[in-house]
């Protein structure tokens, strides 16, 4: 009698990872492009194949079981290797140029490894990457200047673009900046159309905290320089705060900021095969990175 275990179904694993990353079936269904009932069926089939539960309900929350926690990193690795193998075997001759627009800070922190892996799998594809603020990228995208753009936006549903990263936003300043409750908050911000600028001003106005904009720059480096000099407070993604900067919060009289998200947009019409492959690669890579970030945060809380 055979005792071999049933092989893993990659569709089931991909759904499992999406549910784990999004802590529920609804958003996972949006991410994998399936109905909620199909997602539920996938998880049931996975659990039936394993003979183990991978999720359990805790009140209104959906949590991984011990077996689910054990499976998750293996599932990520299996999916990553399967995607890379498929790309190398089935798409070895894909070529062309893909025009990608991305926020500068996101490109600096997250995209180097993502793009390097894609370039290794598709050496004949040339990547034309332009870094800019989201409002500039949207304008260029509307003019047909990009095949793909990553932009910062308000969290929303899947109707327009694909959310690839939840962006936790924080106040940042130099340790040498003296910020007193009785004085207006000095701000270094991007130009008027920037989402982070809107996030900062809306939060301060809602909290009734006075502020003054002392420095405006269309460059991330310009804003960093103003903060480093101790001139002002600015707003950044939590995972992109440079070394030597300090996060400010309620202890300095600053209100909490709500999250934004990074979304991937594809140009309307027929995309090249190279552009489609890069879009899929970015989505899958950022799903993995988001999951690893959540795992690290969970481990840190437990220590």
Residue pairs with C-beta under 8 A, 6 or more apart in sequence:
6 49
8 49
8 75
8 78
9 45
9 46
9 49
10 78
10 79
10 82
11 42
12 42
12 43
12 45
12 46
12 49
13 46
13 75
13 78
13 79
14 32
14 79
15 28
15 32
15 34
15 39
15 42
15 43
15 46
16 42
16 43
16 46
16 54
16 68
16 71
16 72
16 75
17 72
17 75
17 76
17 79
17 287
17 288
17 291
18 28
18 31
18 32
18 39
18 287
19 25
19 28
19 39
19 43
19 55
19 62
20 64
20 68
20 72
20 291
21 28
21 31
21 287
21 290
21 291
21 294
22 28
22 31
23 61
23 62
24 62
25 36
25 39
25 40
25 43
25 62
26 36
28 39
29 35
29 36
29 38
29 39
30 157
30 158
31 158
31 162
31 163
31 287
32 39
34 42
43 54
43 55
46 54
47 53
47 54
50 67
50 71
52 65
52 67
53 65
53 67
53 68
54 64
54 65
54 67
54 68
54 71
55 62
55 63
55 64
55 65
55 68
56 62
56 63
56 64
56 65
57 63
64 72
72 291
72 295
73 295
76 288
76 291
76 292
79 284
79 288
80 284
80 288
83 280
83 281
83 284
84 117
84 121
87 121
87 122
87 277
87 281
88 121
91 121
91 122
91 273
91 277
93 124
94 122
94 124
94 125
94 273
94 274
94 277
95 122
95 124
95 125
95 274
96 124
96 125
96 126
96 272
96 273
96 274
96 275
97 125
97 126
97 127
97 128
97 274
98 125
98 126
98 127
98 128
98 147
98 148
98 272
98 274
98 275
98 278
99 128
99 130
99 145
99 146
99 147
99 148
100 127
100 128
100 129
100 130
100 146
100 147
100 148
100 149
100 150
100 278
101 129
101 130
101 131
101 132
101 137
101 140
101 141
101 145
101 146
101 148
101 149
101 150
101 151
102 111
102 129
102 130
102 131
102 137
102 149
102 150
103 131
103 132
103 133
103 134
103 137
103 150
103 151
103 152
103 262
104 131
104 132
104 133
104 220
105 220
105 236
105 237
105 240
106 150
106 152
106 165
106 237
106 240
106 262
107 129
107 131
108 240
109 237
109 239
109 240
110 165
110 286
110 289
111 129
113 285
114 281
114 282
114 285
114 286
115 127
115 129
117 281
117 285
118 125
118 127
118 277
118 278
118 281
119 125
119 127
121 281
122 274
122 277
125 274
125 277
125 278
127 278
130 137
130 140
130 146
132 140
133 190
133 191
133 193
133 194
133 218
134 151
134 152
134 153
134 194
134 195
135 191
135 193
135 194
135 195
137 146
137 149
137 150
137 151
138 149
138 151
140 146
140 149
141 149
141 151
141 265
141 267
144 267
146 267
147 266
147 267
147 271
147 272
147 275
148 264
148 265
148 266
148 267
148 275
148 278
148 279
148 282
149 264
149 265
150 164
150 262
150 263
150 264
150 265
150 282
151 161
151 262
151 263
151 265
152 167
152 195
152 196
152 260
152 261
152 262
153 161
153 195
153 260
153 261
153 262
153 263
154 195
154 260
154 261
155 163
155 166
155 259
155 260
155 261
156 163
156 261
160 263
160 265
161 263
161 264
161 265
162 263
162 264
162 283
163 261
163 262
163 263
164 262
164 263
164 264
164 282
164 283
164 286
164 287
164 290
165 261
165 262
165 286
165 289
165 290
166 259
166 261
166 290
167 237
167 259
167 260
167 261
167 262
168 237
168 238
168 239
168 259
169 196
169 199
169 235
169 236
169 237
169 238
169 257
169 258
169 259
169 260
170 235
170 236
170 237
170 238
170 241
170 247
170 248
170 249
170 257
171 200
171 233
171 234
171 235
171 247
171 248
171 249
171 252
171 254
171 257
172 227
172 233
172 234
172 235
172 236
172 241
172 245
172 246
172 247
172 248
173 179
173 227
173 230
173 232
173 233
173 234
173 245
173 246
173 248
174 227
174 228
174 229
174 230
174 244
174 245
174 246
175 244
175 246
176 230
177 186
177 230
177 231
177 232
177 233
179 185
179 233
179 248
179 252
179 253
181 253
183 210
184 210
184 211
184 212
185 204
185 209
185 210
185 211
185 212
185 233
185 254
186 211
186 212
186 214
186 231
186 232
186 233
187 200
187 211
187 212
187 213
187 214
187 215
187 232
187 233
187 234
188 213
188 214
188 215
188 216
188 217
188 223
188 226
188 227
188 231
188 232
188 233
188 234
189 196
189 197
189 200
189 201
189 213
189 215
189 216
189 223
189 234
189 235
190 196
190 197
190 216
190 217
190 218
190 223
191 197
191 216
191 218
195 260
196 234
196 235
196 236
196 260
197 235
199 235
199 257
199 258
199 260
200 234
200 235
200 257
201 211
203 254
203 255
203 256
203 257
203 258
204 210
204 211
204 254
204 255
206 255
207 255
209 253
209 254
209 255
214 226
214 231
214 232
215 222
215 223
215 226
215 231
215 232
217 223
217 226
223 234
224 242
226 232
226 234
227 233
227 234
227 245
228 244
228 245
233 248
233 254
235 257
236 245
238 247
239 293
241 247
248 254
249 256
250 256
262 286
264 279
264 282
264 283
266 275
266 279
267 275
271 279
